[in-house]
Amino acid sequence: EVQLVESGGGLVQPGGSLRLSCAASGFTFSTYWMTWVRQAPGKGLEWVANIKEDGSQKYYVDSVKGRFTISRDNADNSLFLQMNSLRVEDTAVYYCTRGVTMFDPWGQGTLVTVSS
Amino acid sequence: DIVMTQTPFSLSVTPGQPASISCKSSQSLLHSDGKTYLYWYLQKPGQSPQLLIYEVSSRFSGVPDRFSGSGSGTDFTLQISRVEAEDVGRYYCMQGIQLPRTFGQGTRVEIK
C-alpha cells in the first residue's frame, strides 16, 4: 500500500524552528517529485514547496523562501521540511504528498502551531 | 502567481440531483505541450485531500463516473451528475502549469 506518514509537528514560539518529516512506503520514493501543502485552520490549501526526485531542484512559495528548506533522503524514503523563523501565520496542518501536479496520495498531516 | 477563483462558495444539494462548480484561472492553463494543467481535489470532512480529476477531464483511479470535468483555457467546471451523501466536503481546483501551484478557495458541498 502506498503510504505517507508525517511527523514532527507541535507548538512552537514565534521565531522558533521545527523539522517535519514524511515517511514514504509502498512505492519507489526516489522516482517521484514530492511536495508539501499546508492548510491553516478553517482555510484552504496552500502549496508550500516541492523537490525533484534526486533533490537537485527545489521550489518554494514566496512566503516561506529563505525560512523553509525542503530536503529528502532517498536511501531512507523520507521527505523533510526544515522550518525556521516561524511566524504565527505559518500555523497550519502540513501535508506531504507525492507528485508535481497530480498529488496522490496525501499523508494524514501534522499540525504546526506557532504561538506565544 | 495565477489566481484561481471558484464559485459558488458553498452548495447544498438534494441527493440524486446534479451539482456544478466553476473554476476560473487568471491565466490560460494550456501548455505548449498541448495539455491543460487543471486539477480537482476533494477534501472530505476530517480527511486529507484526494485527487479527483487531472488535466481538466481525466478521472483519477477509483473516482466514480458521476464526476466529470470540462473546460479549456481559463474556464473550467466540475460536475457531479447525481450527488451522493459520500460526496460531501470541500472541492478545490488547482493549476499545475506554473509555480507556485495555486488552489481555488474551495467550494463546500453539503447534502440537503
Interface residues (C-beta under 8 A of the other chain):
Chain A: T35 V37 G44 L45 E46 W47 N50 Y59 Y60 V61 D62 Y95 V100 T101 M102 F103 D104 P105 W106 G107 Q108 G109
Chain B: Y37 Y39 Y41 Q43 S48 P49 Q50 L51 Y54 F60 R90 Y92 M94 G96 L99 P100 R101 T102 F103 G104 Q105 G106
